[in-house]
């Protein structure tokens, strides 16, 4: 985990909102995620979502978090989690814009 932690930490853009996906994270509804993202990005243009390996994320990466997010109590393969996360973020931005997409 230490080597992976160093690799992940090196990729987090400076001054970005850091959101690791982890078991300890908070589970949010689509509307709550939309609100949290809208609030989080005030004055910042970068959000960095972090999906850990099957071994999870190190405490170092989790401590860097501005918000910890849990999508589910279930475990998903990384490629599937990317799609799930993309859909959740897309839905959140559509909620912010007031489109009909999310219903």
Secondary structure, 3 states (H helix, E strand, C coil): CHHHHHHHHHHCCCCCEEEEEEEEEECCCHHHHHHHHHHHCCCCCCEEEEECECCECCHHHHHCCCCCECCCCCCCCHHHHHHHHHHHHHHHHHHHHCCCCCC
